[in-house]
Amino acid sequence: LRPARGPEVDFLRAGSMDQRRAAVVTALESGDRKWARAMVFCHETKRAKELAAFLTDALPDDTTVLELHGELLANDRRATYSRFVSTSSGRRVLVCSDVALRGLDIPGIGLIVMYDLSRRPADFEHRLGRIRKAGGGTRVVCLVHPTDAAAVRELQTLFGLGGARARARSGVGKADSAR
């Protein structure tokens, strides 16, 4: 499922909840800000809801934060999806649980943040599949707990994310190794 043009992948150490929140805000506000749509993946509905509420307050007013998770009724999930893909102005962030792993065709995703590192390589692959749907050129930021070092190495090996295509950092700005 890897796109023809490989994604820029950053693995950022962020252990505490405050570090994770700061890292996701920094990822969403940094760089060239060319993206109009971003997705943030969480493992659980509760975390997706809490993070969406936090980001709504933390991000600039020109950014719309939407949530997509299993507690939403099917009609509400469709409405959220439609709002995310069809809004023509401003920046949109879709904070979602793994309910969004399969079946969504969302064009123009410029940034994917894996707030929670995938528990299984297949889930990581499906999250990266959003990049294929987006057409490549998407930046991926994976927030990792210090205890995730073995999982990071496995993902880097399985998906060819070593070398120039993946950078491991400690915190938001310091180059370091995720090992």
PyMOL CGO cylinders between C-alpha atoms (Angstrom):
from pymol import cmd
from pymol.cgo import CYLINDER

trace = [
    CYLINDER, 0.00, 0.00, 0.00, 2.96, 2.37, 0.02, 0.3, 1, 1, 1, 1, 1, 1,
    CYLINDER, 2.96, 2.37, 0.02, 2.54, 5.24, -2.44, 0.3, 1, 1, 1, 1, 1, 1,
    CYLINDER, 2.54, 5.24, -2.44, 4.85, 5.56, -5.42, 0.3, 1, 1, 1, 1, 1, 1,
    CYLINDER, 4.85, 5.56, -5.42, 6.41, 8.67, -3.89, 0.3, 1, 1, 1, 1, 1, 1,
    CYLINDER, 6.41, 8.67, -3.89, 7.27, 7.73, -0.33, 0.3, 1, 1, 1, 1, 1, 1,
    CYLINDER, 7.27, 7.73, -0.33, 5.96, 9.82, 2.51, 0.3, 1, 1, 1, 1, 1, 1,
    CYLINDER, 5.96, 9.82, 2.51, 8.09, 11.93, 4.78, 0.3, 1, 1, 1, 1, 1, 1,
    CYLINDER, 8.09, 11.93, 4.78, 7.82, 10.05, 8.09, 0.3, 1, 1, 1, 1, 1, 1,
    CYLINDER, 7.82, 10.05, 8.09, 8.86, 11.45, 11.45, 0.3, 1, 1, 1, 1, 1, 1,
    CYLINDER, 8.86, 11.45, 11.45, 8.84, 9.37, 14.63, 0.3, 1, 1, 1, 1, 1, 1,
    CYLINDER, 8.84, 9.37, 14.63, 8.64, 11.77, 17.57, 0.3, 1, 1, 1, 1, 1, 1,
    CYLINDER, 8.64, 11.77, 17.57, 9.11, 10.72, 21.18, 0.3, 1, 1, 1, 1, 1, 1,
    CYLINDER, 9.11, 10.72, 21.18, 6.24, 12.01, 23.25, 0.3, 1, 1, 1, 1, 1, 1,
    CYLINDER, 6.24, 12.01, 23.25, 5.57, 10.06, 26.43, 0.3, 1, 1, 1, 1, 1, 1,
    CYLINDER, 5.57, 10.06, 26.43, 3.30, 12.17, 28.61, 0.3, 1, 1, 1, 1, 1, 1,
    CYLINDER, 3.30, 12.17, 28.61, -0.12, 13.45, 27.60, 0.3, 1, 1, 1, 1, 1, 1,
    CYLINDER, -0.12, 13.45, 27.60, 1.17, 17.04, 27.68, 0.3, 1, 1, 1, 1, 1, 1,
    CYLINDER, 1.17, 17.04, 27.68, 4.09, 16.11, 25.40, 0.3, 1, 1, 1, 1, 1, 1,
    CYLINDER, 4.09, 16.11, 25.40, 1.75, 14.33, 22.99, 0.3, 1, 1, 1, 1, 1, 1,
    CYLINDER, 1.75, 14.33, 22.99, -0.66, 17.25, 22.82, 0.3, 1, 1, 1, 1, 1, 1,
    CYLINDER, -0.66, 17.25, 22.82, 2.18, 19.74, 22.33, 0.3, 1, 1, 1, 1, 1, 1,
    CYLINDER, 2.18, 19.74, 22.33, 3.68, 17.56, 19.59, 0.3, 1, 1, 1, 1, 1, 1,
    CYLINDER, 3.68, 17.56, 19.59, 0.41, 17.24, 17.66, 0.3, 1, 1, 1, 1, 1, 1,
    CYLINDER, 0.41, 17.24, 17.66, -0.22, 21.00, 17.85, 0.3, 1, 1, 1, 1, 1, 1,
    CYLINDER, -0.22, 21.00, 17.85, 3.34, 21.66, 16.69, 0.3, 1, 1, 1, 1, 1, 1,
    CYLINDER, 3.34, 21.66, 16.69, 2.95, 19.19, 13.80, 0.3, 1, 1, 1, 1, 1, 1,
    CYLINDER, 2.95, 19.19, 13.80, -0.30, 20.83, 12.74, 0.3, 1, 1, 1, 1, 1, 1,
    CYLINDER, -0.30, 20.83, 12.74, 1.10, 24.35, 12.96, 0.3, 1, 1, 1, 1, 1, 1,
    CYLINDER, 1.10, 24.35, 12.96, 4.63, 23.79, 11.63, 0.3, 1, 1, 1, 1, 1, 1,
    CYLINDER, 4.63, 23.79, 11.63, 6.06, 23.36, 8.20, 0.3, 1, 1, 1, 1, 1, 1,
    CYLINDER, 6.06, 23.36, 8.20, 4.84, 25.12, 5.12, 0.3, 1, 1, 1, 1, 1, 1,
    CYLINDER, 4.84, 25.12, 5.12, 1.18, 25.01, 6.21, 0.3, 1, 1, 1, 1, 1, 1,
    CYLINDER, 1.18, 25.01, 6.21, 0.22, 24.12, 2.63, 0.3, 1, 1, 1, 1, 1, 1,
    CYLINDER, 0.22, 24.12, 2.63, -2.10, 21.35, 3.72, 0.3, 1, 1, 1, 1, 1, 1,
    CYLINDER, -2.10, 21.35, 3.72, -5.83, 21.98, 3.82, 0.3, 1, 1, 1, 1, 1, 1,
    CYLINDER, -5.83, 21.98, 3.82, -6.75, 18.61, 5.32, 0.3, 1, 1, 1, 1, 1, 1,
    CYLINDER, -6.75, 18.61, 5.32, -5.04, 16.62, 8.05, 0.3, 1, 1, 1, 1, 1, 1,
    CYLINDER, -5.04, 16.62, 8.05, -5.97, 13.39, 9.82, 0.3, 1, 1, 1, 1, 1, 1,
    CYLINDER, -5.97, 13.39, 9.82, -5.04, 12.48, 13.39, 0.3, 1, 1, 1, 1, 1, 1,
    CYLINDER, -5.04, 12.48, 13.39, -5.42, 8.80, 14.33, 0.3, 1, 1, 1, 1, 1, 1,
    CYLINDER, -5.42, 8.80, 14.33, -6.13, 7.66, 17.88, 0.3, 1, 1, 1, 1, 1, 1,
    CYLINDER, -6.13, 7.66, 17.88, -6.71, 4.10, 19.09, 0.3, 1, 1, 1, 1, 1, 1,
    CYLINDER, -6.71, 4.10, 19.09, -9.81, 4.78, 21.12, 0.3, 1, 1, 1, 1, 1, 1,
    CYLINDER, -9.81, 4.78, 21.12, -12.96, 6.83, 20.79, 0.3, 1, 1, 1, 1, 1, 1,
    CYLINDER, -12.96, 6.83, 20.79, -12.48, 8.43, 24.20, 0.3, 1, 1, 1, 1, 1, 1,
    CYLINDER, -12.48, 8.43, 24.20, -9.02, 9.70, 23.27, 0.3, 1, 1, 1, 1, 1, 1,
    CYLINDER, -9.02, 9.70, 23.27, -10.23, 10.94, 19.88, 0.3, 1, 1, 1, 1, 1, 1,
    CYLINDER, -10.23, 10.94, 19.88, -13.03, 12.92, 21.52, 0.3, 1, 1, 1, 1, 1, 1,
    CYLINDER, -13.03, 12.92, 21.52, -10.73, 14.41, 24.17, 0.3, 1, 1, 1, 1, 1, 1,
    CYLINDER, -10.73, 14.41, 24.17, -8.07, 15.32, 21.61, 0.3, 1, 1, 1, 1, 1, 1,
    CYLINDER, -8.07, 15.32, 21.61, -10.63, 16.90, 19.28, 0.3, 1, 1, 1, 1, 1, 1,
    CYLINDER, -10.63, 16.90, 19.28, -11.90, 19.09, 22.13, 0.3, 1, 1, 1, 1, 1, 1,
    CYLINDER, -11.90, 19.09, 22.13, -8.34, 20.08, 23.04, 0.3, 1, 1, 1, 1, 1, 1,
    CYLINDER, -8.34, 20.08, 23.04, -7.39, 20.90, 19.43, 0.3, 1, 1, 1, 1, 1, 1,
    CYLINDER, -7.39, 20.90, 19.43, -10.55, 22.95, 18.94, 0.3, 1, 1, 1, 1, 1, 1,
    CYLINDER, -10.55, 22.95, 18.94, -9.31, 25.26, 21.70, 0.3, 1, 1, 1, 1, 1, 1,
    CYLINDER, -9.31, 25.26, 21.70, -5.59, 25.10, 20.84, 0.3, 1, 1, 1, 1, 1, 1,
    CYLINDER, -5.59, 25.10, 20.84, -5.60, 25.65, 17.07, 0.3, 1, 1, 1, 1, 1, 1,
    CYLINDER, -5.60, 25.65, 17.07, -6.26, 28.93, 15.23, 0.3, 1, 1, 1, 1, 1, 1,
    CYLINDER, -6.26, 28.93, 15.23, -9.83, 29.91, 14.40, 0.3, 1, 1, 1, 1, 1, 1,
    CYLINDER, -9.83, 29.91, 14.40, -9.29, 29.20, 10.69, 0.3, 1, 1, 1, 1, 1, 1,
    CYLINDER, -9.29, 29.20, 10.69, -8.93, 25.50, 11.51, 0.3, 1, 1, 1, 1, 1, 1,
    CYLINDER, -8.93, 25.50, 11.51, -12.02, 23.31, 11.82, 0.3, 1, 1, 1, 1, 1, 1,
    CYLINDER, -12.02, 23.31, 11.82, -11.59, 20.23, 13.99, 0.3, 1, 1, 1, 1, 1, 1,
    CYLINDER, -11.59, 20.23, 13.99, -13.94, 17.32, 13.34, 0.3, 1, 1, 1, 1, 1, 1,
    CYLINDER, -13.94, 17.32, 13.34, -14.20, 13.94, 15.03, 0.3, 1, 1, 1, 1, 1, 1,
    CYLINDER, -14.20, 13.94, 15.03, -14.92, 10.56, 13.48, 0.3, 1, 1, 1, 1, 1, 1,
    CYLINDER, -14.92, 10.56, 13.48, -15.26, 7.54, 15.75, 0.3, 1, 1, 1, 1, 1, 1,
    CYLINDER, -15.26, 7.54, 15.75, -17.36, 4.50, 16.54, 0.3, 1, 1, 1, 1, 1, 1,
    CYLINDER, -17.36, 4.50, 16.54, -19.75, 6.27, 18.92, 0.3, 1, 1, 1, 1, 1, 1,
    CYLINDER, -19.75, 6.27, 18.92, -21.15, 8.34, 16.07, 0.3, 1, 1, 1, 1, 1, 1,
    CYLINDER, -21.15, 8.34, 16.07, -24.18, 6.97, 14.26, 0.3, 1, 1, 1, 1, 1, 1,
    CYLINDER, -24.18, 6.97, 14.26, -23.63, 6.04, 10.63, 0.3, 1, 1, 1, 1, 1, 1,
    CYLINDER, -23.63, 6.04, 10.63, -25.49, 9.14, 9.42, 0.3, 1, 1, 1, 1, 1, 1,
    CYLINDER, -25.49, 9.14, 9.42, -23.35, 11.37, 11.65, 0.3, 1, 1, 1, 1, 1, 1,
    CYLINDER, -23.35, 11.37, 11.65, -20.16, 9.71, 10.38, 0.3, 1, 1, 1, 1, 1, 1,
    CYLINDER, -20.16, 9.71, 10.38, -21.27, 10.35, 6.79, 0.3, 1, 1, 1, 1, 1, 1,
    CYLINDER, -21.27, 10.35, 6.79, -22.08, 13.98, 7.61, 0.3, 1, 1, 1, 1, 1, 1,
    CYLINDER, -22.08, 13.98, 7.61, -18.67, 14.46, 9.26, 0.3, 1, 1, 1, 1, 1, 1,
    CYLINDER, -18.67, 14.46, 9.26, -16.93, 12.88, 6.27, 0.3, 1, 1, 1, 1, 1, 1,
    CYLINDER, -16.93, 12.88, 6.27, -18.87, 15.13, 3.86, 0.3, 1, 1, 1, 1, 1, 1,
    CYLINDER, -18.87, 15.13, 3.86, -18.01, 18.24, 5.85, 0.3, 1, 1, 1, 1, 1, 1,
    CYLINDER, -18.01, 18.24, 5.85, -14.35, 17.24, 5.97, 0.3, 1, 1, 1, 1, 1, 1,
    CYLINDER, -14.35, 17.24, 5.97, -13.98, 16.63, 2.22, 0.3, 1, 1, 1, 1, 1, 1,
    CYLINDER, -13.98, 16.63, 2.22, -16.32, 19.28, 0.86, 0.3, 1, 1, 1, 1, 1, 1,
    CYLINDER, -16.32, 19.28, 0.86, -15.52, 22.39, 2.86, 0.3, 1, 1, 1, 1, 1, 1,
    CYLINDER, -15.52, 22.39, 2.86, -13.65, 24.65, 0.47, 0.3, 1, 1, 1, 1, 1, 1,
    CYLINDER, -13.65, 24.65, 0.47, -12.21, 27.23, 2.83, 0.3, 1, 1, 1, 1, 1, 1,
    CYLINDER, -12.21, 27.23, 2.83, -10.01, 27.01, 5.89, 0.3, 1, 1, 1, 1, 1, 1,
    CYLINDER, -10.01, 27.01, 5.89, -8.02, 24.11, 7.19, 0.3, 1, 1, 1, 1, 1, 1,
    CYLINDER, -8.02, 24.11, 7.19, -9.64, 20.93, 8.47, 0.3, 1, 1, 1, 1, 1, 1,
    CYLINDER, -9.64, 20.93, 8.47, -8.39, 18.37, 10.95, 0.3, 1, 1, 1, 1, 1, 1,
    CYLINDER, -8.39, 18.37, 10.95, -10.18, 15.03, 11.25, 0.3, 1, 1, 1, 1, 1, 1,
    CYLINDER, -10.18, 15.03, 11.25, -9.46, 13.39, 14.60, 0.3, 1, 1, 1, 1, 1, 1,
    CYLINDER, -9.46, 13.39, 14.60, -10.50, 9.80, 14.28, 0.3, 1, 1, 1, 1, 1, 1,
    CYLINDER, -10.50, 9.80, 14.28, -10.36, 6.43, 15.89, 0.3, 1, 1, 1, 1, 1, 1,
    CYLINDER, -10.36, 6.43, 15.89, -9.38, 3.43, 13.84, 0.3, 1, 1, 1, 1, 1, 1,
    CYLINDER, -9.38, 3.43, 13.84, -12.95, 3.38, 12.47, 0.3, 1, 1, 1, 1, 1, 1,
    CYLINDER, -12.95, 3.38, 12.47, -11.44, 5.50, 9.66, 0.3, 1, 1, 1, 1, 1, 1,
    CYLINDER, -11.44, 5.50, 9.66, -8.84, 2.90, 8.69, 0.3, 1, 1, 1, 1, 1, 1,
    CYLINDER, -8.84, 2.90, 8.69, -10.67, 1.38, 5.77, 0.3, 1, 1, 1, 1, 1, 1,
    CYLINDER, -10.67, 1.38, 5.77, -13.01, 2.45, 3.06, 0.3, 1, 1, 1, 1, 1, 1,
    CYLINDER, -13.01, 2.45, 3.06, -12.59, 6.23, 3.17, 0.3, 1, 1, 1, 1, 1, 1,
    CYLINDER, -12.59, 6.23, 3.17, -11.58, 7.94, -0.03, 0.3, 1, 1, 1, 1, 1, 1,
    CYLINDER, -11.58, 7.94, -0.03, -10.30, 11.33, 1.11, 0.3, 1, 1, 1, 1, 1, 1,
    CYLINDER, -10.30, 11.33, 1.11, -8.38, 13.39, -1.43, 0.3, 1, 1, 1, 1, 1, 1,
    CYLINDER, -8.38, 13.39, -1.43, -5.85, 16.03, -0.51, 0.3, 1, 1, 1, 1, 1, 1,
    CYLINDER, -5.85, 16.03, -0.51, -4.57, 14.84, 2.87, 0.3, 1, 1, 1, 1, 1, 1,
    CYLINDER, -4.57, 14.84, 2.87, -1.38, 16.81, 3.45, 0.3, 1, 1, 1, 1, 1, 1,
    CYLINDER, -1.38, 16.81, 3.45, -0.58, 15.59, 6.94, 0.3, 1, 1, 1, 1, 1, 1,
    CYLINDER, -0.58, 15.59, 6.94, -1.30, 12.43, 8.93, 0.3, 1, 1, 1, 1, 1, 1,
    CYLINDER, -1.30, 12.43, 8.93, -0.52, 12.35, 12.64, 0.3, 1, 1, 1, 1, 1, 1,
    CYLINDER, -0.52, 12.35, 12.64, -0.51, 9.00, 14.37, 0.3, 1, 1, 1, 1, 1, 1,
    CYLINDER, -0.51, 9.00, 14.37, -1.26, 10.21, 17.88, 0.3, 1, 1, 1, 1, 1, 1,
    CYLINDER, -1.26, 10.21, 17.88, -1.18, 6.60, 18.98, 0.3, 1, 1, 1, 1, 1, 1,
    CYLINDER, -1.18, 6.60, 18.98, 1.27, 4.34, 17.20, 0.3, 1, 1, 1, 1, 1, 1,
    CYLINDER, 1.27, 4.34, 17.20, -0.49, 1.49, 15.44, 0.3, 1, 1, 1, 1, 1, 1,
    CYLINDER, -0.49, 1.49, 15.44, -0.70, -1.65, 17.51, 0.3, 1, 1, 1, 1, 1, 1,
    CYLINDER, -0.70, -1.65, 17.51, -0.48, -3.89, 14.47, 0.3, 1, 1, 1, 1, 1, 1,
    CYLINDER, -0.48, -3.89, 14.47, 1.54, -3.46, 11.27, 0.3, 1, 1, 1, 1, 1, 1,
    CYLINDER, 1.54, -3.46, 11.27, -1.67, -4.01, 9.25, 0.3, 1, 1, 1, 1, 1, 1,
    CYLINDER, -1.67, -4.01, 9.25, -3.26, -0.96, 10.93, 0.3, 1, 1, 1, 1, 1, 1,
    CYLINDER, -3.26, -0.96, 10.93, -0.16, 1.12, 10.18, 0.3, 1, 1, 1, 1, 1, 1,
    CYLINDER, -0.16, 1.12, 10.18, -0.42, 0.00, 6.56, 0.3, 1, 1, 1, 1, 1, 1,
    CYLINDER, -0.42, 0.00, 6.56, -4.08, 1.02, 6.38, 0.3, 1, 1, 1, 1, 1, 1,
    CYLINDER, -4.08, 1.02, 6.38, -3.29, 4.40, 7.94, 0.3, 1, 1, 1, 1, 1, 1,
    CYLINDER, -3.29, 4.40, 7.94, -0.58, 4.87, 5.32, 0.3, 1, 1, 1, 1, 1, 1,
    CYLINDER, -0.58, 4.87, 5.32, -3.23, 3.86, 2.78, 0.3, 1, 1, 1, 1, 1, 1,
    CYLINDER, -3.23, 3.86, 2.78, -4.81, 7.27, 3.37, 0.3, 1, 1, 1, 1, 1, 1,
    CYLINDER, -4.81, 7.27, 3.37, -1.67, 8.64, 1.67, 0.3, 1, 1, 1, 1, 1, 1,
    CYLINDER, -1.67, 8.64, 1.67, -2.30, 6.59, -1.44, 0.3, 1, 1, 1, 1, 1, 1,
    CYLINDER, -2.30, 6.59, -1.44, -5.84, 7.93, -1.55, 0.3, 1, 1, 1, 1, 1, 1,
    CYLINDER, -5.84, 7.93, -1.55, -4.40, 11.42, -1.07, 0.3, 1, 1, 1, 1, 1, 1,
    CYLINDER, -4.40, 11.42, -1.07, -2.05, 11.05, -4.02, 0.3, 1, 1, 1, 1, 1, 1,
    CYLINDER, -2.05, 11.05, -4.02, 1.34, 10.99, -2.30, 0.3, 1, 1, 1, 1, 1, 1,
    CYLINDER, 1.34, 10.99, -2.30, 3.43, 13.83, -0.93, 0.3, 1, 1, 1, 1, 1, 1,
    CYLINDER, 3.43, 13.83, -0.93, 1.81, 13.53, 2.47, 0.3, 1, 1, 1, 1, 1, 1,
    CYLINDER, 1.81, 13.53, 2.47, 3.83, 14.08, 5.63, 0.3, 1, 1, 1, 1, 1, 1,
    CYLINDER, 3.83, 14.08, 5.63, 3.39, 11.50, 8.40, 0.3, 1, 1, 1, 1, 1, 1,
    CYLINDER, 3.39, 11.50, 8.40, 4.15, 12.18, 12.06, 0.3, 1, 1, 1, 1, 1, 1,
    CYLINDER, 4.15, 12.18, 12.06, 4.11, 9.20, 14.44, 0.3, 1, 1, 1, 1, 1, 1,
    CYLINDER, 4.11, 9.20, 14.44, 4.10, 10.03, 18.14, 0.3, 1, 1, 1, 1, 1, 1,
    CYLINDER, 4.10, 10.03, 18.14, 5.82, 7.27, 20.05, 0.3, 1, 1, 1, 1, 1, 1,
    CYLINDER, 5.82, 7.27, 20.05, 6.17, 6.47, 23.71, 0.3, 1, 1, 1, 1, 1, 1,
    CYLINDER, 6.17, 6.47, 23.71, 9.73, 5.62, 24.79, 0.3, 1, 1, 1, 1, 1, 1,
    CYLINDER, 9.73, 5.62, 24.79, 8.59, 2.01, 25.30, 0.3, 1, 1, 1, 1, 1, 1,
    CYLINDER, 8.59, 2.01, 25.30, 7.62, 1.77, 21.59, 0.3, 1, 1, 1, 1, 1, 1,
    CYLINDER, 7.62, 1.77, 21.59, 11.24, 1.49, 20.35, 0.3, 1, 1, 1, 1, 1, 1,
    CYLINDER, 11.24, 1.49, 20.35, 10.90, -2.12, 19.19, 0.3, 1, 1, 1, 1, 1, 1,
    CYLINDER, 10.90, -2.12, 19.19, 7.65, -1.37, 17.37, 0.3, 1, 1, 1, 1, 1, 1,
    CYLINDER, 7.65, -1.37, 17.37, 9.25, 1.61, 15.64, 0.3, 1, 1, 1, 1, 1, 1,
    CYLINDER, 9.25, 1.61, 15.64, 12.15, -0.52, 14.41, 0.3, 1, 1, 1, 1, 1, 1,
    CYLINDER, 12.15, -0.52, 14.41, 9.72, -3.18, 13.17, 0.3, 1, 1, 1, 1, 1, 1,
    CYLINDER, 9.72, -3.18, 13.17, 7.64, -0.61, 11.27, 0.3, 1, 1, 1, 1, 1, 1,
    CYLINDER, 7.64, -0.61, 11.27, 10.74, 0.98, 9.78, 0.3, 1, 1, 1, 1, 1, 1,
    CYLINDER, 10.74, 0.98, 9.78, 11.92, -2.43, 8.57, 0.3, 1, 1, 1, 1, 1, 1,
    CYLINDER, 11.92, -2.43, 8.57, 8.55, -3.68, 7.30, 0.3, 1, 1, 1, 1, 1, 1,
    CYLINDER, 8.55, -3.68, 7.30, 7.68, -0.49, 5.42, 0.3, 1, 1, 1, 1, 1, 1,
    CYLINDER, 7.68, -0.49, 5.42, 11.14, 0.57, 4.29, 0.3, 1, 1, 1, 1, 1, 1,
    CYLINDER, 11.14, 0.57, 4.29, 11.07, 3.71, 6.40, 0.3, 1, 1, 1, 1, 1, 1,
    CYLINDER, 11.07, 3.71, 6.40, 14.75, 3.82, 7.18, 0.3, 1, 1, 1, 1, 1, 1,
    CYLINDER, 14.75, 3.82, 7.18, 17.33, 6.32, 6.02, 0.3, 1, 1, 1, 1, 1, 1,
    CYLINDER, 17.33, 6.32, 6.02, 16.21, 9.58, 4.47, 0.3, 1, 1, 1, 1, 1, 1,
    CYLINDER, 16.21, 9.58, 4.47, 12.52, 8.66, 4.45, 0.3, 1, 1, 1, 1, 1, 1,
    CYLINDER, 12.52, 8.66, 4.45, 12.21, 8.44, 8.22, 0.3, 1, 1, 1, 1, 1, 1,
    CYLINDER, 12.21, 8.44, 8.22, 13.60, 10.58, 10.96, 0.3, 1, 1, 1, 1, 1, 1,
    CYLINDER, 13.60, 10.58, 10.96, 13.48, 9.77, 14.64, 0.3, 1, 1, 1, 1, 1, 1,
    CYLINDER, 13.48, 9.77, 14.64, 13.39, 12.66, 17.05, 0.3, 1, 1, 1, 1, 1, 1,
    CYLINDER, 13.39, 12.66, 17.05, 13.19, 13.20, 20.73, 0.3, 1, 1, 1, 1, 1, 1,
    CYLINDER, 13.19, 13.20, 20.73, 10.56, 15.82, 21.42, 0.3, 1, 1, 1, 1, 1, 1,
    CYLINDER, 10.56, 15.82, 21.42, 9.48, 18.21, 18.73, 0.3, 1, 1, 1, 1, 1, 1,
    CYLINDER, 9.48, 18.21, 18.73, 12.73, 19.66, 17.46, 0.3, 1, 1, 1, 1, 1, 1,
    CYLINDER, 12.73, 19.66, 17.46, 15.78, 17.68, 18.56, 0.3, 1, 1, 1, 1, 1, 1,
    CYLINDER, 15.78, 17.68, 18.56, 17.28, 15.07, 16.26, 0.3, 1, 1, 1, 1, 1, 1,
    CYLINDER, 17.28, 15.07, 16.26, 17.72, 11.81, 18.10, 0.3, 1, 1, 1, 1, 1, 1,
    CYLINDER, 17.72, 11.81, 18.10, 17.11, 8.10, 17.76, 0.3, 1, 1, 1, 1, 1, 1,
    CYLINDER, 17.11, 8.10, 17.76, 13.79, 6.46, 18.65, 0.3, 1, 1, 1, 1, 1, 1,
    CYLINDER, 13.79, 6.46, 18.65, 15.67, 3.36, 19.74, 0.3, 1, 1, 1, 1, 1, 1,
]
cmd.load_cgo(trace, "trace")
